[in-house]
């Protein structure tokens, strides 16, 4: 029986920044049935909480691609920062290649210090629209004070195979992406699935009780490892290949469909369990 349903946000729970009423109603049905719904996103915690508050949803969150795990009550279970030496190398490479980046903490983010002041306002508004947080220009001297939970790196043009190989080989970081335009780096050992296991352990649950749904490469770990893995119809081919079930697209409320499937499966499991119990009772008689 599924007791924890984990959903990505962008491109999965929502095609934009708004959660449809149909999906909100499905989440409430899930909660009423005693199943926990958790948001699992690459977004920073502060932004995820703003979105959930708009829809009056109080749920556990796994943000920064698994780097930050928080209970529905606000208790922090994990906050994993990227190794400072790895950050220094990232900043150095970005500067040498004149490449843009966004460095995230739980509730703030930074863009390159070399961002021209004349262009900063426009860039800041773009970042705020994408993340829900108004960025500030980076002060490298403050690096030791940071807990950067995710680093979005935009190599000039787009990441190529060498970029992937470079950072996949670096044991100080975990690298994935939710877009072909960037690399998303987190602390070593971080992934969406690892974040889910931290939450599940705190709630006394195991893999056999978890369902997950997503749409892109940063969702592969959780969709592949969960007991039931869903992909929305608009998902990347690699994610569809490892999913157990493909549901409707994000724009057509695929999460609602997945939730209804889980509720139906749970109902069947309960009936089966009750049937077995009745059979055992009759056998005793």
Buried (B, 14 or more C-beta within 10 A) or exposed (E): BBBBBBBBBBBBBBBEBEBBEEBBEBBBBBBEBEBBBBBBBBBBBBBBBEBBEEBEBEBBBBBBBBBBBBBBEEEEBBBBBBBBEBBEBBBEBBBEBEBBBBBBBBEBBBBBEEBEEEEBEEBBEEBBEBBBBEBEBBEEEEBEEBBBBBBBBBBEEEBEEEBEEBBEEBEBBBBBBBBEEBBBBBBEEBBBBBBBBBBBEBBEBEEEBBBBBBBBBBBBBBBBBBBBBBBBBBBBEEBBEBBBBBBBBBBBBBBBBBBBBBBEBBEEEEEEEEEEEEEEEEEEE
